[in-house]
Amino acid sequence: MTLFGDDLVARPVPELPEGAHLLPGWLSFEQQRWIVRRFWDWTAGPVPLRGAKIRGHEMSVKTVCLGWHWRPYEYTREAVDVNGSRVLDFPDWMVRLGRKALVAATGNPRAGDDYTPDTALVNFYDERARMGMHQDKDERSHAPVVSLSIGDTCRFRFGNTESRNKPYQDLDLASGDLFVFGGPSRLAYHGVQKVYPGSAPDGCGLERGRINITMRVTGLGE
């Protein structure tokens, strides 16, 4: 029955707050596999994959950064809380991908014209990893955040801009999905409630776990 499987049924997209957009399956399997290979290159150094510490507690999500190194609650060029090495440059192809993502998400052919992300937090979730409700507010710029998912599906909670409490929506983000939040939703609280182990589709290039890339504009200049 694989000829007539669930992949033929378009996943419904719920109504989201203004500025938030979900495009299921936006990345092809070929693109996903290519990005997964880049991920393993990034984790090889100069700064390794690590769990950031918040108030002395190590996050269950492991992160490697591009362009700027993030640690609670600031960006630096060097990973001063890891090994002091300068992080890898933000790749040109990711700038182009971010612009293309904004156009696809918004339907506005000019949406990516002024979008130049300069950092990416690349997170790896194993089956136990979670991320509490938080705002992405360490950037000086409020340009949109572009989020890409590869591997296992996760339960993603997208909330309001005022608090971690309701109203919020729980969404399943699957391999290849694109999620964008900007404008009135740029500072919405959001988090990952759980990961569904073993849900990564064949062909995505990742056998276990979930990779999430979030592109941002820091507004920090040089």
Secondary structure by P-SEA (a helix, b strand, c coil): cccccccccccccccccccbbbbcccccaaaaaaaaaaaaaaacccccbbbbbccccccccccccccccccccccccccccccccccccccaaaaaaaaaaaaaaaccccccccccccccbbbbbccccccccccccccccccbbbbbbcccccbbbbbccccccccbbbbbbccbbbbbbccccccccccccccccccccccccccbbbbbbbbbbccccc
